[in-house]
Amino acid sequence: MIEPTWTPERVEQLRSYFEAGLSCRDIAGNIGVSRNAVIGKLSRLNLSRGAPDGERRPRRRKPAAPAERPSAKQQLVMLQAVYDQKADDAPVVSSNSCSLLELSEQRCRWPINTPGADDFCFCGNTPLGGMPYCSGHSRLAYQTGSRQRAARG
């Protein structure tokens, strides 16, 4: 026959250890159950450790919202401006190349060379607002249909 986890004796031990101020981990070790079992039983018994003077602990602040990204329509307008520029076949100069650890939202994420190679890095130039790539790499990444056909051709 399977014995229940919370016998009346264990519940009394739990209450006495709790009132003595032991941590849930210490209570669990003394009673012979998991820490989560102790937390769950304390919750079901409506036992909680309030802040002194019955005050509630201040809630954690929510993390700051990330910088606002442009809407899809704004991104399309930016990309259209890039497409409308004269398409030159000159290679994009990545004068600010950076490693993966240096990469941020303020740097172009276009990979340079083959991953795993000794000289692998990312472009690092300033990207278009809210986009992952600089203007030169955006032209390569987001090609219109006619440009895609011409590139394949």
DOLOMAR-658173 format. One record per atom (N, C-alpha, C, CB): atom name; x, z negated, y negated. Coordinates in nm, 2 decimals, decimal comma, always signed. Glycine has a CB too. Layout:
BEGIN
  atome      px      pz      py
     CA       X       Z       Y
...
END
This chain:
BEGIN
  atome      px      pz      py
      N   +0,08   +0,00   +0,12
     CA   +0,00   +0,00   +0,00
      C   +0,09   +0,00   -0,12
     CB   -0,10   -0,12   +0,00
      N   +0,05   +0,08   -0,22
     CA   +0,13   +0,09   -0,35
      C   +0,09   -0,02   -0,44
     CB   +0,11   +0,23   -0,41
      N   +0,19   -0,09   -0,49
     CA   +0,17   -0,20   -0,58
      C   +0,15   -0,14   -0,72
     CB   +0,29   -0,30   -0,58
      N   +0,06   -0,20   -0,80
     CA   +0,05   -0,15   -0,94
      C   +0,17   -0,19   -1,03
     CB   -0,08   -0,21   -1,01
      N   +0,20   -0,10   -1,12
     CA   +0,32   -0,13   -1,21
      C   +0,30   -0,25   -1,29
     CB   +0,35   -0,01   -1,30
      N   +0,18   -0,27   -1,35
     CA   +0,15   -0,38   -1,44
      C   +0,07   -0,49   -1,37
     CB   +0,08   -0,33   -1,57
      N   +0,13   -0,57   -1,31
     CA   +0,07   -0,69   -1,25
      C   +0,04   -0,79   -1,36
     CB   +0,15   -0,75   -1,13
      N   -0,05   -0,89   -1,34
     CA   -0,07   -0,99   -1,44
      C   +0,06   -1,06   -1,48
     CB   -0,18   -1,09   -1,39
      N   +0,15   -1,09   -1,38
     CA   +0,27   -1,16   -1,41
      C   +0,36   -1,07   -1,50
     CB   +0,35   -1,19   -1,28
      N   +0,37   -0,94   -1,47
     CA   +0,45   -0,85   -1,56
      C   +0,40   -0,84   -1,70
     CB   +0,46   -0,71   -1,50
      N   +0,26   -0,84   -1,71
     CA   +0,20   -0,83   -1,84
      C   +0,24   -0,96   -1,92
     CB   +0,05   -0,82   -1,83
      N   +0,23   -1,08   -1,86
     CA   +0,27   -1,20   -1,92
      C   +0,42   -1,20   -1,96
     CB   +0,24   -1,32   -1,83
      N   +0,50   -1,15   -1,88
     CA   +0,65   -1,14   -1,91
      C   +0,66   -1,04   -2,03
     CB   +0,73   -1,08   -1,79
      N   +0,59   -0,93   -2,03
     CA   +0,59   -0,84   -2,14
      C   +0,56   -0,91   -2,27
     CB   +0,50   -0,72   -2,11
      N   +0,45   -0,98   -2,27
     CA   +0,40   -1,05   -2,39
      C   +0,51   -1,15   -2,44
     CB   +0,27   -1,12   -2,36
      N   +0,56   -1,23   -2,35
     CA   +0,66   -1,33   -2,39
      C   +0,79   -1,27   -2,44
     CB   +0,69   -1,42   -2,27
      N   +0,84   -1,16   -2,38
     CA   +0,95   -1,09   -2,43
      C   +0,93   -1,03   -2,56
     CB   +1,00   -0,99   -2,33
      N   +0,81   -0,97   -2,58
     CA   +0,77   -0,90   -2,70
      C   +0,77   -1,01   -2,82
     CB   +0,64   -0,83   -2,69
      N   +0,70   -1,12   -2,79
     CA   +0,70   -1,22   -2,89
      C   +0,83   -1,28   -2,92
     CB   +0,60   -1,33   -2,84
      N   +0,92   -1,28   -2,83
     CA   +1,06   -1,33   -2,85
      C   +1,14   -1,23   -2,93
     CB   +1,13   -1,36   -2,72
      N   +1,09   -1,11   -2,95
     CA   +1,16   -1,01   -3,03
      C   +1,25   -0,92   -2,96
     CB   +1,23   -1,08   -3,14
      N   +1,25   -0,91   -2,83
     CA   +1,33   -0,82   -2,75
      C   +1,30   -0,68   -2,78
     CB   +1,33   -0,86   -2,60
      N   +1,39   -0,59   -2,77
     CA   +1,37   -0,45   -2,78
      C   +1,30   -0,40   -2,66
     CB   +1,50   -0,37   -2,81
      N   +1,23   -0,28   -2,67
     CA   +1,16   -0,22   -2,56
      C   +1,26   -0,19   -2,45
     CB   +1,09   -0,09   -2,60
      N   +1,38   -0,15   -2,48
     CA   +1,48   -0,12   -2,37
      C   +1,52   -0,25   -2,30
     CB   +1,61   -0,06   -2,44
      N   +1,53   -0,36   -2,37
     CA   +1,57   -0,49   -2,31
      C   +1,45   -0,54   -2,22
     CB   +1,61   -0,59   -2,41
      N   +1,33   -0,53   -2,27
     CA   +1,21   -0,57   -2,20
      C   +1,20   -0,49   -2,07
     CB   +1,08   -0,55   -2,28
      N   +1,22   -0,36   -2,08
     CA   +1,22   -0,27   -1,96
      C   +1,32   -0,31   -1,86
     CB   +1,24   -0,12   -2,00
      N   +1,44   -0,34   -1,90
     CA   +1,55   -0,38   -1,81
      C   +1,51   -0,52   -1,74
     CB   +1,68   -0,40   -1,88
      N   +1,45   -0,61   -1,81
     CA   +1,42   -0,74   -1,76
      C   +1,30   -0,73   -1,66
     CB   +1,39   -0,84   -1,87
      N   +1,21   -0,65   -1,69
     CA   +1,09   -0,64   -1,61
      C   +1,11   -0,55   -1,49
     CB   +0,96   -0,60   -1,69
      N   +1,19   -0,44   -1,51
     CA   +1,21   -0,35   -1,40
      C   +1,12   -0,22   -1,41
     CB   +1,19   -0,41   -1,27
      N   +1,09   -0,18   -1,53
     CA   +1,01   -0,06   -1,55
      C   +1,09   +0,02   -1,66
     CB   +0,86   -0,09   -1,60
      N   +1,03   +0,14   -1,68
     CA   +1,10   +0,23   -1,78
      C   +1,06   +0,18   -1,93
     CB   +1,06   +0,38   -1,76
      N   +1,15   +0,23   -2,02
     CA   +1,12   +0,19   -2,16
      C   +0,99   +0,26   -2,20
     CB   +1,24   +0,25   -2,25
      N   +0,96   +0,38   -2,16
     CA   +0,84   +0,44   -2,20
      C   +0,72   +0,37   -2,14
     CB   +0,84   +0,59   -2,15
      N   +0,73   +0,31   -2,02
     CA   +0,62   +0,23   -1,96
      C   +0,59   +0,11   -2,05
     CB   +0,66   +0,19   -1,82
      N   +0,70   +0,05   -2,10
     CA   +0,68   -0,07   -2,19
      C   +0,61   -0,03   -2,32
     CB   +0,82   -0,13   -2,22
      N   +0,66   +0,08   -2,38
     CA   +0,60   +0,13   -2,50
      C   +0,45   +0,16   -2,48
     CB   +0,67   +0,25   -2,56
      N   +0,42   +0,23   -2,37
     CA   +0,28   +0,26   -2,34
      C   +0,19   +0,14   -2,32
     CB   +0,27   +0,35   -2,22
      N   +0,24   +0,04   -2,25
     CA   +0,17   -0,08   -2,23
      C   +0,15   -0,16   -2,35
     CB   +0,23   -0,17   -2,12
      N   +0,25   -0,17   -2,44
     CA   +0,24   -0,23   -2,57
      C   +0,13   -0,17   -2,65
     CB   +0,37   -0,24   -2,64
      N   +0,13   -0,04   -2,65
     CA   +0,03   +0,04   -2,72
      C   -0,11   +0,01   -2,67
     CB   +0,06   +0,19   -2,72
      N   -0,13   +0,01   -2,54
     CA   -0,26   -0,02   -2,48
      C   -0,31   -0,16   -2,51
     CB   -0,26   +0,01   -2,33
      N   -0,21   -0,25   -2,52
     CA   -0,24   -0,39   -2,55
      C   -0,26   -0,42   -2,70
     CB   -0,14   -0,49   -2,49
      N   -0,24   -0,31   -2,78
     CA   -0,25   -0,31   -2,93
      C   -0,15   -0,41   -2,99
     CB   -0,39   -0,36   -2,97
      N   -0,03   -0,41   -2,92
     CA   +0,08   -0,50   -2,98
      C   +0,18   -0,41   -3,05
     CB   +0,15   -0,58   -2,86
      N   +0,20   -0,44   -3,17
     CA   +0,30   -0,36   -3,25
      C   +0,38   -0,45   -3,34
     CB   +0,23   -0,25   -3,33
      N   +0,50   -0,40   -3,37
     CA   +0,59   -0,48   -3,45
      C   +0,57   -0,42   -3,60
     CB   +0,74   -0,46   -3,41
      N   +0,49   -0,49   -3,68
     CA   +0,47   -0,45   -3,81
      C   +0,59   -0,50   -3,90
     CB   +0,34   -0,51   -3,87
      N   +0,60   -0,44   -4,02
     CA   +0,70   -0,48   -4,11
      C   +0,67   -0,63   -4,16
     CB   +0,71   -0,39   -4,23
      N   +0,77   -0,70   -4,21
     CA   +0,75   -0,83   -4,26
      C   +0,64   -0,84   -4,36
     CB   +0,87   -0,89   -4,32
      N   +0,56   -0,94   -4,37
     CA   +0,45   -0,96   -4,46
      C   +0,34   -0,87   -4,43
     CB   +0,50   -0,94   -4,60
      N   +0,33   -0,81   -4,31
     CA   +0,22   -0,73   -4,27
      C   +0,22   -0,59   -4,34
     CB   +0,09   -0,79   -4,30
      N   +0,33   -0,56   -4,41
     CA   +0,33   -0,43   -4,48
      C   +0,36   -0,32   -4,38
     CB   +0,43   -0,43   -4,59
      N   +0,32   -0,20   -4,40
     CA   +0,35   -0,09   -4,32
      C   +0,48   -0,03   -4,36
     CB   +0,24   +0,02   -4,32
      N   +0,55   +0,02   -4,26
     CA   +0,68   +0,09   -4,29
      C   +0,65   +0,22   -4,37
     CB   +0,76   +0,13   -4,16
      N   +0,73   +0,25   -4,47
     CA   +0,71   +0,38   -4,54
      C   +0,72   +0,50   -4,45
     CB   +0,80   +0,39   -4,66
      N   +0,64   +0,59   -4,46
     CA   +0,65   +0,71   -4,38
      C   +0,77   +0,80   -4,42
     CB   +0,52   +0,80   -4,39
      N   +0,82   +0,87   -4,32
     CA   +0,93   +0,96   -4,35
      C   +0,88   +1,07   -4,44
     CB   +0,99   +1,01   -4,22
      N   +0,97   +1,11   -4,52
     CA   +0,94   +1,22   -4,61
      C   +0,95   +1,35   -4,53
     CB   +1,03   +1,23   -4,73
      N   +0,86   +1,44   -4,56
     CA   +0,87   +1,57   -4,49
      C   +0,99   +1,65   -4,55
     CB   +0,74   +1,66   -4,52
      N   +1,06   +1,72   -4,46
     CA   +1,17   +1,80   -4,51
      C   +1,13   +1,89   -4,62
     CB   +1,24   +1,87   -4,40
      N   +1,23   +1,92   -4,71
     CA   +1,20   +2,01   -4,82
      C   +1,16   +2,15   -4,77
     CB   +1,32   +2,02   -4,92
      N   +1,07   +2,21   -4,83
     CA   +1,02   +2,34   -4,79
      C   +1,14   +2,44   -4,81
     CB   +0,89   +2,39   -4,86
      N   +1,15   +2,53   -4,72
     CA   +1,26   +2,63   -4,74
      C   +1,22   +2,72   -4,86
     CB   +1,28   +2,72   -4,61
      N   +1,32   +2,79   -4,91
     CA   +1,30   +2,87   -5,03
      C   +1,19   +2,97   -4,99
     CB   +1,43   +2,95   -5,07
      N   +1,11   +3,00   -5,09
     CA   +1,00   +3,09   -5,07
      C   +1,05   +3,23   -5,04
     CB   +0,90   +3,09   -5,19
      N   +0,99   +3,29   -4,94
     CA   +1,02   +3,42   -4,90
      C   +0,93   +3,52   -4,97
     CB   +1,02   +3,44   -4,75
      N   +0,97   +3,63   -5,00
     CA   +0,88   +3,73   -5,07
      C   +0,77   +3,77   -4,97
     CB   +0,96   +3,85   -5,12
      N   +0,66   +3,81   -5,02
     CA   +0,55   +3,85   -4,93
      C   +0,59   +3,99   -4,87
     CB   +0,42   +3,86   -5,01
      N   +0,51   +4,03   -4,77
     CA   +0,54   +4,15   -4,70
      C   +0,53   +4,27   -4,80
     CB   +0,44   +4,18   -4,58
      N   +0,44   +4,26   -4,89
     CA   +0,43   +4,37   -4,99
      C   +0,55   +4,37   -5,08
     CB   +0,30   +4,35   -5,08
      N   +0,60   +4,25   -5,13
     CA   +0,72   +4,25   -5,21
      C   +0,84   +4,30   -5,13
     CB   +0,74   +4,11   -5,26
      N   +0,85   +4,27   -5,00
     CA   +0,96   +4,32   -4,92
      C   +0,95   +4,47   -4,91
     CB   +0,96   +4,26   -4,78
      N   +0,83   +4,53   -4,90
     CA   +0,82   +4,67   -4,89
      C   +0,86   +4,74   -5,02
     CB   +0,67   +4,71   -4,86
      N   +0,83   +4,68   -5,13
     CA   +0,87   +4,73   -5,26
      C   +1,02   +4,73   -5,27
     CB   +0,80   +4,65   -5,38
      N   +1,08   +4,62   -5,23
     CA   +1,23   +4,62   -5,24
      C   +1,29   +4,72   -5,15
     CB   +1,28   +4,48   -5,19
      N   +1,24   +4,74   -5,03
     CA   +1,29   +4,84   -4,94
      C   +1,27   +4,98   -4,99
     CB   +1,23   +4,83   -4,80
      N   +1,16   +5,00   -5,05
     CA   +1,13   +5,14   -5,11
      C   +1,23   +5,17   -5,22
     CB   +0,99   +5,14   -5,17
      N   +1,27   +5,06   -5,30
     CA   +1,37   +5,08   -5,40
      C   +1,50   +5,12   -5,34
     CB   +1,38   +4,96   -5,49
      N   +1,53   +5,06   -5,23
     CA   +1,66   +5,09   -5,16
      C   +1,65   +5,23   -5,11
     CB   +1,68   +4,99   -5,04
      N   +1,54   +5,28   -5,05
     CA   +1,53   +5,41   -5,00
      C   +1,54   +5,52   -5,11
     CB   +1,40   +5,43   -4,92
      N   +1,48   +5,48   -5,23
     CA   +1,48   +5,57   -5,34
      C   +1,62   +5,60   -5,40
     CB   +1,38   +5,52   -5,44
      N   +1,71   +5,51   -5,37
     CA   +1,84   +5,53   -5,42
      C   +1,90   +5,65   -5,35
     CB   +1,93   +5,40   -5,40
      N   +2,00   +5,71   -5,42
     CA   +2,06   +5,83   -5,36
      C   +2,13   +5,78   -5,23
     CB   +2,16   +5,89   -5,46
      N   +2,10   +5,85   -5,12
     CA   +2,15   +5,81   -4,99
      C   +2,29   +5,87   -4,98
     CB   +2,06   +5,85   -4,88
      N   +2,39   +5,79   -5,00
     CA   +2,53   +5,85   -4,98
      C   +2,58   +5,81   -4,84
     CB   +2,63   +5,79   -5,09
      N   +2,66   +5,89   -4,79
     CA   +2,71   +5,86   -4,65
      C   +2,83   +5,78   -4,65
     CB   +2,74   +5,99   -4,58
      N   +2,87   +5,72   -4,77
     CA   +2,99   +5,63   -4,78
      C   +2,96   +5,51   -4,70
     CB   +3,02   +5,60   -4,92
      N   +3,06   +5,46   -4,63
     CA   +3,04   +5,33   -4,55
      C   +3,02   +5,22   -4,64
     CB   +3,16   +5,31   -4,46
      N   +2,94   +5,12   -4,59
     CA   +2,92   +5,00   -4,67
      C   +3,04   +4,91   -4,67
     CB   +2,79   +4,92   -4,61
      N   +3,09   +4,87   -4,78
     CA   +3,21   +4,79   -4,79
      C   +3,17   +4,64   -4,78
     CB   +3,28   +4,81   -4,93
      N   +3,22   +4,58   -4,68
     CA   +3,19   +4,44   -4,65
      C   +3,30   +4,35   -4,70
     CB   +3,15   +4,41   -4,50
      N   +3,31   +4,33   -4,83
     CA   +3,43   +4,26   -4,89
      C   +3,42   +4,11   -4,87
     CB   +3,44   +4,30   -5,03
      N   +3,30   +4,06   -4,83
     CA   +3,28   +3,92   -4,82
      C   +3,26   +3,87   -4,68
     CB   +3,16   +3,87   -4,91
      N   +3,33   +3,94   -4,58
     CA   +3,30   +3,91   -4,44
      C   +3,31   +3,76   -4,41
     CB   +3,39   +3,99   -4,35
      N   +3,23   +3,72   -4,31
     CA   +3,23   +3,57   -4,28
      C   +3,20   +3,56   -4,13
     CB   +3,12   +3,50   -4,36
      N   +3,23   +3,44   -4,08
     CA   +3,21   +3,40   -3,94
      C   +3,07   +3,35   -3,92
     CB   +3,32   +3,30   -3,89
      N   +3,03   +3,33   -3,80
     CA   +2,90   +3,28   -3,77
      C   +2,88   +3,15   -3,83
     CB   +2,88   +3,27   -3,62
      N   +2,98   +3,06   -3,84
     CA   +2,97   +2,93   -3,90
      C   +2,95   +2,93   -4,05
     CB   +3,09   +2,84   -3,86
      N   +3,00   +3,04   -4,11
     CA   +2,99   +3,05   -4,26
      C   +2,86   +3,12   -4,30
     CB   +3,11   +3,13   -4,31
      N   +2,79   +3,18   -4,20
     CA   +2,67   +3,26   -4,23
      C   +2,55   +3,17   -4,28
     CB   +2,62   +3,33   -4,10
      N   +2,48   +3,22   -4,38
     CA   +2,37   +3,15   -4,44
      C   +2,27   +3,25   -4,49
     CB   +2,41   +3,06   -4,56
      N   +2,16   +3,20   -4,55
     CA   +2,05   +3,30   -4,60
      C   +2,10   +3,37   -4,72
     CB   +1,93   +3,22   -4,63
      N   +2,21   +3,33   -4,78
     CA   +2,27   +3,39   -4,90
      C   +2,37   +3,49   -4,86
     CB   +2,32   +3,29   -4,99
      N   +2,39   +3,53   -4,74
     CA   +2,49   +3,62   -4,69
      C   +2,42   +3,73   -4,60
     CB   +2,61   +3,55   -4,62
      N   +2,47   +3,85   -4,61
     CA   +2,42   +3,96   -4,52
      C   +2,46   +3,93   -4,38
     CB   +2,48   +4,10   -4,57
      N   +2,36   +3,94   -4,29
     CA   +2,38   +3,91   -4,15
      C   +2,42   +4,03   -4,06
     CB   +2,26   +3,84   -4,09
      N   +2,46   +4,14   -4,12
     CA   +2,50   +4,26   -4,04
      C   +2,62   +4,23   -3,96
     CB   +2,51   +4,38   -4,13
      N   +2,62   +4,25   -3,83
     CA   +2,74   +4,22   -3,75
      C   +2,84   +4,34   -3,77
     CB   +2,71   +4,21   -3,60
      N   +2,97   +4,30   -3,78
     CA   +3,08   +4,40   -3,79
      C   +3,16   +4,39   -3,67
     CB   +3,17   +4,37   -3,92
      N   +3,18   +4,50   -3,60
     CA   +3,26   +4,51   -3,48
      C   +3,18   +4,46   -3,36
     CB   +3,39   +4,43   -3,49
      N   +3,24   +4,44   -3,24
     CA   +3,17   +4,40   -3,12
      C   +3,18   +4,25   -3,10
     CB   +3,24   +4,47   -3,00
      N   +3,06   +4,19   -3,07
     CA   +3,06   +4,04   -3,04
      C   +3,17   +4,01   -2,93
     CB   +2,92   +3,99   -3,00
      N   +3,24   +3,91   -2,96
     CA   +3,35   +3,87   -2,86
      C   +3,48   +3,92   -2,90
     CB   +3,31   +3,91   -2,73
      N   +3,49   +4,02   -2,98
     CA   +3,62   +4,08   -3,02
      C   +3,68   +3,98   -3,12
     CB   +3,60   +4,22   -3,09
      N   +3,82   +3,99   -3,13
     CA   +3,89   +3,90   -3,21
      C   +3,85   +3,91   -3,36
     CB   +4,04   +3,92   -3,20
      N   +3,82   +4,03   -3,40
     CA   +3,79   +4,06   -3,54
      C   +3,64   +4,07   -3,57
     CB   +3,86   +4,19   -3,59
      N   +3,56   +4,01   -3,48
     CA   +3,41   +4,01   -3,50
      C   +3,38   +3,92   -3,62
     CB   +3,34   +3,97   -3,37
      N   +3,29   +3,97   -3,71
     CA   +3,24   +3,89   -3,82
      C   +3,11   +3,95   -3,87
     CB   +3,35   +3,89   -3,94
      N   +3,06   +3,90   -3,98
     CA   +2,93   +3,94   -4,04
      C   +2,97   +4,00   -4,18
     CB   +2,83   +3,83   -4,04
      N   +2,88   +4,08   -4,23
     CA   +2,91   +4,15   -4,36
      C   +2,93   +4,04   -4,47
     CB   +2,79   +4,24   -4,40
      N   +2,84   +3,95   -4,49
     CA   +2,86   +3,85   -4,59
      C   +2,83   +3,88   -4,73
     CB   +3,00   +3,80   -4,58
      N   +2,80   +4,01   -4,76
     CA   +2,76   +4,05   -4,90
      C   +2,63   +3,98   -4,93
     CB   +2,75   +4,21   -4,91
      N   +2,59   +3,99   -5,06
     CA   +2,46   +3,93   -5,10
      C   +2,35   +4,01   -5,05
     CB   +2,46   +3,92   -5,26
      N   +2,25   +3,95   -4,98
     CA   +2,14   +4,03   -4,93
      C   +2,03   +4,05   -5,04
     CB   +2,08   +3,95   -4,81
      N   +1,94   +4,14   -5,01
     CA   +1,83   +4,16   -5,09
      C   +1,74   +4,04   -5,08
     CB   +1,75   +4,29   -5,05
      N   +1,67   +4,00   -5,19
     CA   +1,59   +3,88   -5,19
      C   +1,50   +3,86   -5,07
     CB   +1,51   +3,87   -5,31
      N   +1,52   +3,76   -4,99
     CA   +1,44   +3,73   -4,87
      C   +1,46   +3,82   -4,75
     CB   +1,30   +3,75   -4,91
      N   +1,56   +3,91   -4,76
     CA   +1,58   +4,00   -4,65
      C   +1,72   +3,96   -4,58
     CB   +1,59   +4,15   -4,69
      N   +1,74   +3,99   -4,46
     CA   +1,86   +3,95   -4,39
      C   +1,99   +4,03   -4,42
     CB   +1,84   +3,95   -4,24
      N   +1,97   +4,15   -4,48
     CA   +2,08   +4,24   -4,50
      C   +2,10   +4,28   -4,65
     CB   +2,06   +4,37   -4,42
      N   +2,22   +4,32   -4,69
     CA   +2,25   +4,37   -4,82
      C   +2,19   +4,51   -4,83
     CB   +2,41   +4,38   -4,85
      N   +2,19   +4,57   -4,95
     CA   +2,12   +4,69   -4,97
      C   +2,18   +4,80   -4,88
     CB   +2,13   +4,74   -5,12
      N   +2,31   +4,81   -4,87
     CA   +2,37   +4,91   -4,79
      C   +2,33   +4,90   -4,64
     CB   +2,52   +4,91   -4,80
      N   +2,33   +4,78   -4,59
     CA   +2,29   +4,76   -4,45
      C   +2,14   +4,77   -4,43
     CB   +2,34   +4,63   -4,40
      N   +2,06   +4,74   -4,53
     CA   +1,92   +4,76   -4,52
      C   +1,88   +4,90   -4,51
     CB   +1,85   +4,70   -4,65
      N   +1,96   +4,99   -4,58
     CA   +1,94   +5,14   -4,56
      C   +1,96   +5,18   -4,42
     CB   +2,03   +5,22   -4,65
      N   +2,06   +5,11   -4,35
     CA   +2,09   +5,15   -4,21
      C   +1,98   +5,09   -4,12
     CB   +2,23   +5,10   -4,17
      N   +1,94   +4,97   -4,15
     CA   +1,85   +4,89   -4,05
      C   +1,71   +4,94   -4,06
     CB   +1,86   +4,75   -4,08
      N   +1,66   +4,97   -4,18
     CA   +1,52   +5,01   -4,21
      C   +1,51   +5,15   -4,25
     CB   +1,45   +4,91   -4,31
      N   +1,53   +5,25   -4,16
     CA   +1,53   +5,39   -4,20
      C   +1,38   +5,44   -4,19
     CB   +1,62   +5,47   -4,10
      N   +1,35   +5,53   -4,28
     CA   +1,22   +5,59   -4,27
      C   +1,22   +5,69   -4,16
     CB   +1,18   +5,66   -4,41
      N   +1,10   +5,74   -4,12
     CA   +1,09   +5,83   -4,01
      C   +1,17   +5,95   -4,02
     CB   +0,95   +5,87   -3,99
      N   +1,17   +6,02   -4,14
     CA   +1,25   +6,14   -4,16
      C   +1,40   +6,11   -4,15
     CB   +1,22   +6,21   -4,29
      N   +1,45   +6,00   -4,20
     CA   +1,59   +5,97   -4,19
      C   +1,63   +5,94   -4,04
     CB   +1,62   +5,84   -4,27
      N   +1,54   +5,88   -3,97
     CA   +1,57   +5,85   -3,83
      C   +1,58   +5,98   -3,75
     CB   +1,45   +5,76   -3,76
      N   +1,49   +6,07   -3,77
     CA   +1,50   +6,20   -3,70
      C   +1,63   +6,27   -3,74
     CB   +1,38   +6,29   -3,73
      N   +1,67   +6,27   -3,87
     CA   +1,79   +6,34   -3,91
      C   +1,91   +6,27   -3,85
     CB   +1,80   +6,34   -4,06
      N   +1,91   +6,14   -3,84
     CA   +2,02   +6,07   -3,78
      C   +2,04   +6,10   -3,63
     CB   +2,01   +5,92   -3,80
      N   +1,93   +6,12   -3,56
     CA   +1,93   +6,15   -3,42
      C   +1,97   +6,30   -3,40
     CB   +1,80   +6,13   -3,35
      N   +1,93   +6,38   -3,49
     CA   +1,94   +6,53   -3,48
      C   +2,07   +6,58   -3,46
     CB   +1,89   +6,59   -3,59
END
